[in-house]
Every structure is written in structure tokens, then in C-alpha cells.
């Protein structure tokens, strides 16, 4: 029988930890273990999901597959006429793991418009990032032209109704790495007291 969790107590620790979350680069070995990844993906599944559409999809890339993905990214950039396609190889090989998130869209749903499906998938990625961070790993979520290139999507085995949400590079952050200063939230929040008379 599992013990009852005191959410208030655990929440305080988690909140303090998440206040320090940031996008980490560069990233080194080790990458998360299979069980740690499973935990992070369990958290991704807890994202808000209107209509229970489960629009998120994830592909993990590590080991020798990293070089294969790097080649695909370079070739796609070269085909688009990018001035430095090799930069994508360097970036791809600079982390021990890449997670490629995508959204599977159901068009024409009156109940759940496409924008809500995009938002749900984005929330799943954010939960994934938080789950990785709380387990001691660094990650950075990047986009760029390769995220919108059908050749890259197809090479990764996604369907035509699935759209990449970028690339999440994962690994261990350098010691003493820290993110940039974040703004005070008060400048981005306001109370509404009803319509003005």
C-alpha cells in the first residue's frame, strides 16, 4: 500500500526547484535512464487535454541514431539552400539524447479546435521538460526550419497529420550552469474587475 503524499510539503520543494529551471546548453553524458525517461513521459501525459485527444507524440533519438538524424538535418538544410548546413550536425551531436515532440492534429473538430490541440501538445512538452529537470537533467527545446521541413518529419516516421514541435536536446548540464535572470511576474499579470462603466 502506497503512503499518502503530503502535496503541500512536496509542492514547496518542487516549486523551489522549478523556480531554477532553465534551458541548458551544452549538454553532456549521462542522459536519462529508461526509468527516468518513463517518469518524464508519465508527467507529459498529465498535460491538459480537452476531449482526451492525446495529440502529443514523441520520438527518442540516442546512440548511433544521433548521427543518422544529424545527417538528415544537414541534408534537409542543404536542400533548402542554408548557408551553413553543417551547423545542424554540430548541434545535433552536442547532446547525448534528442527527443522529438510532435502534435497529431484532428481537423474539423467543433469540440476541440486545432489551436487547443497545439496547446495541449506544447503543455505536454513543458511537463516533460519539468520532469527531466526535477530528476537532475538539463534540456533545451529548440525549433528552426528543420522542425517545419516535411522531409525531416517523414524521415522520423511521423504521419502527414503529425507536425514536429521542434527538438528537445537532453543530457547533463555543466556544473554551476545557470539560466538568465527572469523578469518579475508582476509586470505580466493584471487583475480584471469587470467592464469599465
HUVEN-V111125 format. One record per helix or strand of 3 or more residues. SS is the DSSP state (@ for helix, = for strand). FROM is the first residue (numbers start at 1). TO is the last residue. If there is no record, write none. Layout:
ss->{SS,SS}
from->{FROM,FROM}
to->{TO,TO}
This chain:
ss->{@,@,@,=,@,@,=,@,=,@,@,=,=,@}
from->{7,34,50,56,65,86,97,114,138,145,150,162,167,185}
to->{18,44,52,62,79,92,104,134,142,148,155,164,173,188}
